[in-house]
């Protein structure tokens, strides 16, 4: 490869490596920081992020090194070539595990917590990495070009005992095409395609059944809190599945060109070989896949997006963003060093509407803070057929209706519709404690 072309290739690879490490460290950091992100699915997401970090730290430097064709010990060069295969296979297995996890969550939601536990997830992740190492290191066991084979693009004479270190000089295309691509890449991708197709069909069927159930109730305008909650949960699962399906699609888009070129070079030798620049572009595209996932999480998953912003402002820049915390759907206020504790919550099913409401919050200013715990004693009472929708809840437990609020030094929670209710209360720990309350229309953070 001409020297200028080599410099362009190396520059692009180094930029991808930097972005890959930074973005995926941010993903792991977000999951560690925000307890709401510490789900079984995100265990597999973290495993995928770790593989992408390793691509940036090790695989890309190895790829740059092997592209120079330096003289090296045969098995040392073979190990460098195999290392990338390990990380690719780990990514595929992580994506497959995520697909199976989402399939169980939507097809068997009532049994999900019993079937998919933290211990089982960790065991599956460990198994995925062990299998990846075994598949990636298979050429080390003998399925390689051998010591006496000259690489098809060899242009350098090396001292005795050394070989020109090029990927195709040590790894056979038989292994890359028949075993690695057809067996270990294409088959899992097709399985994932079938799984996500089943997920979306099952979700569509369940949503249709829910709509029919509501349509055949005696009072069609009334939706019970349980059915409304089930519908909301299912919609969130579908959105998460769509995000993960996009990640699988991008993985295929980034990696298939390289494998297709390998197939062409191996199966269509009479037509010559793909130009070196075509191969390098395909390699760069495959490595770029390690960069895109954090952007998908940030764009598609609100919890990741908000936690990324929090890390950027509070952990990296060491400053607030002007509102104490960035949220996408409402106003925010800062809380300083205090933490919030929910004192009560209840669900009302009386009268013509229903909804879950948060009755009150108190501020805990103690220096040693822990995750807030709900108490059993309600500080105020509200029923939908007697009172109007609550206008606000203030930290001392006093119930105030309407828009006229007394002067308060502490923050208050306002604006929850009686029929929609509170969907999520998030407690985010860190340098600044943040309470976030969401309903179907609003998002208010302190």
URWO-V558951 format. One record per residue. N is the residue number from 1. RES is the residue in one letter. SS is DSSP state (H for helix, E for strand, L for the rest). OMEGA is omega in radians with two decimals (NA if undefined). Layout:
n=N res=RES ss=SS omega=OMEGA
n=N res=RES ss=SS omega=OMEGA
This chain:
n=1 res=X ss=L omega=3.10
n=2 res=X ss=L omega=-3.04
n=3 res=X ss=H omega=-3.14
n=4 res=X ss=H omega=3.10
n=5 res=X ss=H omega=3.12
n=6 res=X ss=H omega=3.14
n=7 res=X ss=H omega=3.09
n=8 res=X ss=H omega=3.13
n=9 res=X ss=H omega=-3.12
n=10 res=X ss=H omega=3.13
n=11 res=X ss=H omega=3.12
n=12 res=X ss=H omega=3.14
n=13 res=X ss=H omega=-3.14
n=14 res=X ss=H omega=3.10
n=15 res=X ss=H omega=3.10
n=16 res=X ss=H omega=3.14
n=17 res=X ss=H omega=-3.14
n=18 res=X ss=H omega=-3.13
n=19 res=X ss=H omega=-3.14
n=20 res=X ss=H omega=-3.14
n=21 res=X ss=H omega=-3.10
n=22 res=X ss=H omega=-3.09
n=23 res=X ss=H omega=-3.08
n=24 res=X ss=H omega=2.96
n=25 res=X ss=H omega=3.10
n=26 res=X ss=H omega=3.11
n=27 res=X ss=H omega=3.13
n=28 res=X ss=H omega=3.13
n=29 res=X ss=H omega=-3.12
n=30 res=X ss=H omega=-3.14
n=31 res=X ss=H omega=3.10
n=32 res=X ss=H omega=-3.03
n=33 res=X ss=H omega=-3.02
n=34 res=X ss=L omega=-3.11
n=35 res=X ss=H omega=3.11
n=36 res=X ss=H omega=-3.14
n=37 res=X ss=H omega=-3.08
n=38 res=X ss=L omega=3.13
n=39 res=X ss=L omega=3.13
n=40 res=X ss=H omega=3.14
n=41 res=X ss=H omega=-3.10
n=42 res=X ss=H omega=2.95
n=43 res=X ss=H omega=3.12
n=44 res=X ss=H omega=3.08
n=45 res=X ss=H omega=3.11
n=46 res=X ss=H omega=3.08
n=47 res=X ss=H omega=3.08
n=48 res=X ss=H omega=3.13
n=49 res=X ss=H omega=3.11
n=50 res=X ss=H omega=3.09
n=51 res=X ss=H omega=3.14
n=52 res=X ss=H omega=3.05
n=53 res=X ss=H omega=3.13
n=54 res=X ss=H omega=3.05
n=55 res=X ss=H omega=-3.13
n=56 res=X ss=H omega=-3.07
n=57 res=X ss=H omega=-2.98
n=58 res=X ss=H omega=-3.01
n=59 res=X ss=H omega=-3.13
n=60 res=X ss=H omega=3.03
n=61 res=X ss=H omega=3.09
n=62 res=X ss=H omega=-3.14
n=63 res=X ss=H omega=3.09
n=64 res=X ss=H omega=-3.12
n=65 res=X ss=H omega=-3.07
n=66 res=X ss=H omega=3.12
n=67 res=X ss=H omega=-3.12
n=68 res=X ss=L omega=-3.14
n=69 res=X ss=L omega=-3.13
n=70 res=X ss=L omega=3.12
n=71 res=X ss=E omega=-3.06
n=72 res=X ss=E omega=2.99
n=73 res=X ss=L omega=-3.04
n=74 res=X ss=H omega=-3.06
n=75 res=X ss=H omega=3.03
n=76 res=X ss=H omega=3.09
n=77 res=X ss=H omega=3.14
n=78 res=X ss=H omega=3.12
n=79 res=X ss=H omega=3.11
n=80 res=X ss=H omega=-3.14
n=81 res=X ss=H omega=-3.10
n=82 res=X ss=H omega=-3.06
n=83 res=X ss=H omega=3.12
n=84 res=X ss=H omega=-3.13
n=85 res=X ss=H omega=3.11
n=86 res=X ss=H omega=-3.08
n=87 res=X ss=H omega=3.09
n=88 res=X ss=H omega=-3.11
n=89 res=X ss=H omega=3.09
n=90 res=X ss=H omega=3.10
n=91 res=X ss=H omega=-3.14
n=92 res=X ss=H omega=-3.13
n=93 res=X ss=H omega=3.09
n=94 res=X ss=H omega=3.10
n=95 res=X ss=H omega=3.11
n=96 res=X ss=H omega=3.11
n=97 res=X ss=H omega=3.10
n=98 res=X ss=H omega=-3.14
n=99 res=X ss=H omega=3.11
n=100 res=X ss=H omega=3.11
n=101 res=X ss=H omega=3.14
n=102 res=X ss=H omega=3.11
n=103 res=X ss=H omega=3.12
n=104 res=X ss=H omega=-3.10
n=105 res=X ss=H omega=-3.10
n=106 res=X ss=H omega=-3.13
n=107 res=X ss=H omega=-3.11
n=108 res=X ss=L omega=-3.06
n=109 res=X ss=L omega=-3.11
n=110 res=X ss=L omega=-3.12
n=111 res=X ss=L omega=-3.02
n=112 res=X ss=H omega=-3.08
n=113 res=X ss=H omega=3.10
n=114 res=X ss=H omega=-3.11
n=115 res=X ss=H omega=-3.05
n=116 res=X ss=L omega=3.13
n=117 res=X ss=L omega=3.13
n=118 res=X ss=H omega=-3.13
n=119 res=X ss=H omega=3.12
n=120 res=X ss=H omega=3.13
n=121 res=X ss=H omega=3.12
n=122 res=X ss=H omega=3.10
n=123 res=X ss=H omega=3.12
n=124 res=X ss=H omega=3.12
n=125 res=X ss=H omega=3.11
n=126 res=X ss=H omega=3.13
n=127 res=X ss=H omega=3.12
n=128 res=X ss=H omega=-3.13
n=129 res=X ss=H omega=3.11
n=130 res=X ss=H omega=3.11
n=131 res=X ss=H omega=3.13
n=132 res=X ss=H omega=3.11
n=133 res=X ss=H omega=3.14
n=134 res=X ss=H omega=-3.14
n=135 res=X ss=H omega=-3.10
n=136 res=X ss=H omega=-3.10
n=137 res=X ss=L omega=3.12
n=138 res=X ss=H omega=3.09
n=139 res=X ss=H omega=3.12
n=140 res=X ss=H omega=-3.11
n=141 res=X ss=H omega=3.07
n=142 res=X ss=L omega=-3.13
n=143 res=X ss=L omega=-3.12
n=144 res=X ss=L omega=-3.06
n=145 res=X ss=L omega=-3.11
n=146 res=X ss=L omega=-3.02
n=147 res=X ss=L omega=-3.00
n=148 res=X ss=L omega=-3.11
n=149 res=X ss=L omega=3.11
n=150 res=X ss=L omega=-3.13
n=151 res=X ss=L omega=-3.11
n=152 res=X ss=L omega=-3.13
n=153 res=X ss=L omega=-3.05
n=154 res=X ss=L omega=3.13
n=155 res=X ss=L omega=-3.03
n=156 res=X ss=L omega=3.06
n=157 res=X ss=L omega=-3.08
n=158 res=X ss=L omega=3.09
n=159 res=X ss=L omega=-3.13
n=160 res=X ss=L omega=-3.13
n=161 res=X ss=L omega=3.12
n=162 res=X ss=L omega=3.13
n=163 res=X ss=E omega=3.07
n=164 res=X ss=E omega=-3.00
n=165 res=X ss=L omega=3.02
n=166 res=X ss=L omega=-3.03
n=167 res=X ss=H omega=-3.11
n=168 res=X ss=H omega=3.07
n=169 res=X ss=H omega=-3.10
n=170 res=X ss=H omega=-3.13
n=171 res=X ss=L omega=-3.11
n=172 res=X ss=L omega=3.08
n=173 res=X ss=H omega=3.01
n=174 res=X ss=H omega=3.12
n=175 res=X ss=H omega=-3.06
n=176 res=X ss=H omega=-3.06
n=177 res=X ss=H omega=-2.98
n=178 res=X ss=H omega=-3.08
n=179 res=X ss=H omega=-3.03
n=180 res=X ss=H omega=-3.06
n=181 res=X ss=H omega=-3.07
n=182 res=X ss=H omega=-3.05
n=183 res=X ss=H omega=-2.96
n=184 res=X ss=H omega=3.11
n=185 res=X ss=H omega=-3.04
n=186 res=X ss=H omega=-3.13
n=187 res=X ss=H omega=3.08
n=188 res=X ss=H omega=3.12
n=189 res=X ss=H omega=3.10
n=190 res=X ss=H omega=3.08
n=191 res=X ss=H omega=3.12
n=192 res=X ss=H omega=3.10
n=193 res=X ss=H omega=3.12
n=194 res=X ss=H omega=-3.12
n=195 res=X ss=H omega=-3.11
n=196 res=X ss=H omega=3.05
n=197 res=X ss=H omega=3.09
n=198 res=X ss=H omega=3.13
n=199 res=X ss=H omega=-3.07
n=200 res=X ss=H omega=3.08
n=201 res=X ss=H omega=3.12
n=202 res=X ss=H omega=3.13
n=203 res=X ss=H omega=3.12
n=204 res=X ss=H omega=3.13
n=205 res=X ss=H omega=3.14
n=206 res=X ss=H omega=3.11
n=207 res=X ss=H omega=3.12
n=208 res=X ss=H omega=3.11
n=209 res=X ss=H omega=3.10
n=210 res=X ss=H omega=3.12
n=211 res=X ss=H omega=3.11
n=212 res=X ss=H omega=3.13
n=213 res=X ss=H omega=3.13
n=214 res=X ss=H omega=-3.10
n=215 res=X ss=H omega=-3.10
n=216 res=X ss=L omega=3.05
n=217 res=X ss=L omega=3.14
n=218 res=X ss=L omega=3.10
n=219 res=X ss=L omega=-3.03
n=220 res=X ss=L omega=-3.10
n=221 res=X ss=L omega=-3.08
n=222 res=X ss=L omega=3.07
n=223 res=X ss=L omega=-3.11
n=224 res=X ss=L omega=-3.11
n=225 res=X ss=H omega=-3.12
n=226 res=X ss=H omega=3.13
n=227 res=X ss=H omega=3.10
n=228 res=X ss=H omega=3.13
n=229 res=X ss=H omega=3.13
n=230 res=X ss=H omega=3.13
n=231 res=X ss=H omega=3.14
n=232 res=X ss=H omega=3.13
n=233 res=X ss=H omega=-3.14
n=234 res=X ss=H omega=3.12
n=235 res=X ss=H omega=3.10
n=236 res=X ss=H omega=3.11
n=237 res=X ss=H omega=3.14
n=238 res=X ss=H omega=3.12
n=239 res=X ss=H omega=3.10
n=240 res=X ss=H omega=3.12
n=241 res=X ss=H omega=3.09
n=242 res=X ss=H omega=3.13
n=243 res=X ss=H omega=-3.12
n=244 res=X ss=H omega=3.07
n=245 res=X ss=H omega=3.07
n=246 res=X ss=H omega=3.13
n=247 res=X ss=H omega=3.09
n=248 res=X ss=H omega=3.13
n=249 res=X ss=H omega=3.12
n=250 res=X ss=H omega=3.09
n=251 res=X ss=H omega=3.12
n=252 res=X ss=H omega=-3.13
n=253 res=X ss=H omega=-3.09
n=254 res=X ss=H omega=-3.02
n=255 res=X ss=H omega=-3.08
n=256 res=X ss=H omega=3.12
n=257 res=X ss=H omega=3.14
n=258 res=X ss=H omega=-3.14
n=259 res=X ss=H omega=3.10
n=260 res=X ss=H omega=3.08
n=261 res=X ss=H omega=3.09
n=262 res=X ss=H omega=3.11
n=263 res=X ss=H omega=3.14
n=264 res=X ss=H omega=-3.12
n=265 res=X ss=H omega=-3.07
n=266 res=X ss=H omega=-3.01
n=267 res=X ss=H omega=-3.09
n=268 res=X ss=L omega=-3.06
n=269 res=X ss=H omega=3.14
n=270 res=X ss=H omega=-3.12
n=271 res=X ss=H omega=-3.14
n=272 res=X ss=L omega=-3.10
n=273 res=X ss=L omega=3.07
n=274 res=X ss=L omega=-3.12
n=275 res=X ss=L omega=-3.09
n=276 res=X ss=H omega=3.14
n=277 res=X ss=H omega=3.06
n=278 res=X ss=H omega=3.09
n=279 res=X ss=H omega=-3.12
n=280 res=X ss=H omega=3.09
n=281 res=X ss=H omega=3.11
n=282 res=X ss=H omega=3.11
n=283 res=X ss=H omega=3.12
n=284 res=X ss=H omega=3.13
n=285 res=X ss=H omega=3.13
n=286 res=X ss=H omega=3.11
n=287 res=X ss=H omega=3.14
n=288 res=X ss=H omega=3.09
n=289 res=X ss=H omega=3.13
n=290 res=X ss=H omega=-3.11
n=291 res=X ss=H omega=-2.89
n=292 res=X ss=H omega=-3.02
n=293 res=X ss=H omega=3.11
n=294 res=X ss=H omega=3.10
n=295 res=X ss=H omega=3.09
n=296 res=X ss=H omega=3.11
n=297 res=X ss=H omega=-3.09
n=298 res=X ss=H omega=-3.08
n=299 res=X ss=H omega=-2.98
n=300 res=X ss=H omega=-3.01
n=301 res=X ss=L omega=-3.02
n=302 res=X ss=H omega=-3.10
n=303 res=X ss=H omega=3.07
n=304 res=X ss=H omega=-3.10
n=305 res=X ss=H omega=-3.11
n=306 res=X ss=H omega=-3.14
n=307 res=X ss=H omega=3.05
n=308 res=X ss=H omega=-3.14
n=309 res=X ss=H omega=3.13
n=310 res=X ss=H omega=3.11
n=311 res=X ss=H omega=-3.11
n=312 res=X ss=H omega=-3.05
n=313 res=X ss=H omega=-2.99
n=314 res=X ss=H omega=-3.05
n=315 res=X ss=H omega=-3.07
n=316 res=X ss=H omega=-3.12
n=317 res=X ss=L omega=3.13
n=318 res=X ss=L omega=3.08
n=319 res=X ss=L omega=3.08
n=320 res=X ss=L omega=-3.07
n=321 res=X ss=L omega=3.12
n=322 res=X ss=L omega=3.14
n=323 res=X ss=L omega=-3.13
n=324 res=X ss=L omega=3.14
n=325 res=X ss=L omega=-3.12
n=326 res=X ss=L omega=2.98
n=327 res=X ss=L omega=-2.95
n=328 res=X ss=L omega=-2.98
n=329 res=X ss=L omega=3.10
n=330 res=X ss=L omega=-3.13
n=331 res=X ss=L omega=3.13
n=332 res=X ss=E omega=3.10
n=333 res=X ss=L omega=-3.10
n=334 res=X ss=L omega=-3.05
n=335 res=X ss=L omega=-3.09
n=336 res=X ss=L omega=-3.05
n=337 res=X ss=L omega=-3.14
n=338 res=X ss=L omega=3.06
n=339 res=X ss=E omega=-3.10
n=340 res=X ss=E omega=3.05
n=341 res=X ss=E omega=3.12
n=342 res=X ss=E omega=-3.12
n=343 res=X ss=E omega=3.10
n=344 res=X ss=E omega=2.99
n=345 res=X ss=E omega=3.14
n=346 res=X ss=E omega=3.07
n=347 res=X ss=E omega=3.13
n=348 res=X ss=E omega=3.09
n=349 res=X ss=L omega=-3.07
n=350 res=X ss=L omega=3.06
n=351 res=X ss=L omega=-3.00
n=352 res=X ss=L omega=3.13
n=353 res=X ss=L omega=3.14
n=354 res=X ss=L omega=3.13
n=355 res=X ss=E omega=3.08
n=356 res=X ss=E omega=-3.12
n=357 res=X ss=E omega=3.04
n=358 res=X ss=E omega=-3.03
n=359 res=X ss=E omega=-3.11
n=360 res=X ss=E omega=3.05
n=361 res=X ss=E omega=3.04
n=362 res=X ss=E omega=3.12
n=363 res=X ss=E omega=3.10
n=364 res=X ss=E omega=-3.06
n=365 res=X ss=L omega=-3.10
n=366 res=X ss=L omega=-3.09
n=367 res=X ss=L omega=3.14
n=368 res=X ss=L omega=-3.05
n=369 res=X ss=L omega=3.07
n=370 res=X ss=L omega=3.14
n=371 res=X ss=L omega=-3.07
n=372 res=X ss=L omega=3.13
n=373 res=X ss=L omega=3.13
n=374 res=X ss=L omega=3.06
n=375 res=X ss=L omega=-3.07
n=376 res=X ss=L omega=-3.08
n=377 res=X ss=L omega=3.14
n=378 res=X ss=L omega=-3.12
n=379 res=X ss=L omega=3.07
n=380 res=X ss=L omega=-3.04
n=381 res=X ss=L omega=3.10
n=382 res=X ss=L omega=3.03
n=383 res=X ss=L omega=-2.97
n=384 res=X ss=L omega=-3.09
n=385 res=X ss=L omega=3.14
n=386 res=X ss=L omega=-3.07
n=387 res=X ss=L omega=3.01
n=388 res=X ss=L omega=3.12
n=389 res=X ss=L omega=-3.11
n=390 res=X ss=L omega=3.13
n=391 res=X ss=L omega=-3.14
n=392 res=X ss=E omega=3.00
n=393 res=X ss=E omega=-3.10
n=394 res=X ss=E omega=-2.97
n=395 res=X ss=L omega=-3.10
n=396 res=X ss=L omega=3.06
n=397 res=X ss=L omega=-3.14
n=398 res=X ss=L omega=-3.12
n=399 res=X ss=E omega=-3.12
n=400 res=X ss=E omega=3.09
n=401 res=X ss=L omega=3.11
n=402 res=X ss=L omega=-3.05
n=403 res=X ss=L omega=-3.11
n=404 res=X ss=L omega=-3.11
n=405 res=X ss=L omega=3.08
n=406 res=X ss=L omega=3.10
n=407 res=X ss=L omega=-3.07
n=408 res=X ss=L omega=3.06
n=409 res=X ss=L omega=-3.10
n=410 res=X ss=L omega=3.13
n=411 res=X ss=L omega=3.12
n=412 res=X ss=E omega=3.13
n=413 res=X ss=E omega=-3.02
n=414 res=X ss=E omega=2.86
n=415 res=X ss=L omega=3.10
n=416 res=X ss=L omega=3.11
n=417 res=X ss=L omega=-3.05
n=418 res=X ss=L omega=-3.04
n=419 res=X ss=L omega=-3.11
n=420 res=X ss=L omega=3.10
n=421 res=X ss=L omega=-3.11
n=422 res=X ss=E omega=3.11
n=423 res=X ss=E omega=-3.02
n=424 res=X ss=E omega=3.00
n=425 res=X ss=E omega=-3.08
n=426 res=X ss=E omega=3.05
n=427 res=X ss=E omega=-3.06
n=428 res=X ss=E omega=-3.10
n=429 res=X ss=L omega=3.11
n=430 res=X ss=L omega=3.14
n=431 res=X ss=L omega=3.03
n=432 res=X ss=L omega=3.13
n=433 res=X ss=L omega=-3.08
n=434 res=X ss=E omega=3.01
n=435 res=X ss=E omega=3.13
n=436 res=X ss=E omega=-3.14
n=437 res=X ss=E omega=-3.12
n=438 res=X ss=E omega=2.85
n=439 res=X ss=E omega=-3.04
n=440 res=X ss=L omega=-3.09
n=441 res=X ss=L omega=-2.95
n=442 res=X ss=L omega=3.03
n=443 res=X ss=E omega=-3.08
n=444 res=X ss=E omega=-3.12
n=445 res=X ss=E omega=3.12
n=446 res=X ss=L omega=NA
